[in-house]
Amino acid sequence: MAWGGDDKSWGFPNFFGSPSAVSPIRLERMQRGVNLSHWFAQVDERHGSSPEHFRHYITTRDLELLQAIALDHVRLPVNPEFLFDMDQPDKLLPEALASLDEAIALILAHHLAVIVDLHPDPEFKEALRTGDQFVDTFGQFWHTFARHLSHYDPDWLFLEILNEPEIHQSEHWAAIQQRLIEQVRSAAPDHTLIATGDNWSAVADLVALEPLADHNIVYNFHFYDPSVFTHQGADWAYPAWFHLRGVPYPSHPQAIAKLLPQVADEDARYALREYGDQRWHRGKIETKIQQVAAWAKQHNVKVICNEFGVFKYYVDALDRAQWLRDVRQTLENQQIGWTMWDYAGGFALVLNADKERQLDPIVVQALGLTKAAF
């Protein structure tokens, strides 16, 4: 089983008495998964948030591919703005909700568990950070949404409070998360919740979090270290990433020296040189993830890494596969479940994301999955 923490807390006899009381059945269904991004969140202008997009972006064939490689769950990012009116947070918008229910039913029909992840845009999270009233509004919505989702079998559907909070103050985020969890729990008393640390849910953000009083929670972190490698060529967040191409993994100064003459941007050159000097390899990845395992053991809670991946367009495919393998094996060795980012986006598990999708055999192998689907 792929879970951090003290295994003695798994059984039902101590369900209400132990620091972690998450059903072992549910833990088994959150070991190996993938994010279904760009379906109900991160929807670009080409697709729009239309019923047509919601109905056809992920199909029966896609889910059959995931079944064939023995994944046990998916994480379903959902932009809350698709579902509620700020002026009426106790009401769900019926058209988008019907599309979401249809999607969840399709996933469950393929015997995949689903993490429903509230995944808003940065502006939404900024409103949470700066407006106490907005936290209350969002809490009212979460209560209404959780009450709707509570009708799904709690052994198959899990509720994630918020993706990468970006509150930028850990105590403030802890207070917000506590308020949201109280609203969710009052509407869905039996469902397992997914909580996280502040900012971008990194290792340091999680280990700074004091676990909550609710015992039916799994704690989540994201792993993209080192970002110079995993986000090379990306045109969002840190501008230096965009100027990087062909950054190798593992790293050492000699390999990086060959790339430096090709990089004109000063910040990118600095980041690249630092990456070489840090000598990133599996051992450094293990050291980082061991911090989470130690935190989980200290607090006797369960953890999952529900995002990790490499932006694929400017990286050597074999280097990407090596990083994925190193992270995945480290997580499994530490008994931590994982959910790769993502299925058909820029970090994809598939080839030809906009055409008839086929699994990328190099990635499938790096993830230690079966090859029956291709």
Secondary structure as UniProt FT lines:
FT   HELIX           7..9
FT   HELIX           12..14
FT   TURN            15..17
FT   HELIX           24..28
FT   TURN            29..30
FT   STRAND          32..35
FT   TURN            37..38
FT   TURN            45..47
FT   HELIX           51..56
FT   HELIX           60..68
FT   TURN            69..70
FT   STRAND          73..78
FT   HELIX           80..82
FT   STRAND          84..85
FT   TURN            86..87
FT   STRAND          88..92
FT   HELIX           94..109
FT   TURN            110..111
FT   STRAND          113..118
FT   HELIX           122..130
FT   HELIX           132..149
FT   TURN            150..151
FT   TURN            154..156
FT   STRAND          157..160
FT   HELIX           170..187
FT   TURN            189..190
FT   STRAND          193..196
FT   TURN            199..200
FT   HELIX           203..207
FT   STRAND          217..223
FT   HELIX           227..230
FT   TURN            231..233
FT   HELIX           239..243
FT   HELIX           253..257
FT   TURN            258..259
FT   HELIX           260..262
FT   HELIX           266..278
FT   HELIX           282..299
FT   STRAND          302..308
FT   TURN            313..314
FT   HELIX           317..333
FT   TURN            334..335
FT   STRAND          337..340
FT   TURN            346..347
FT   STRAND          350..351
FT   TURN            353..354
FT   STRAND          358..359
FT   HELIX           361..366
FT   TURN            367..368
FT   TURN            372..373
//
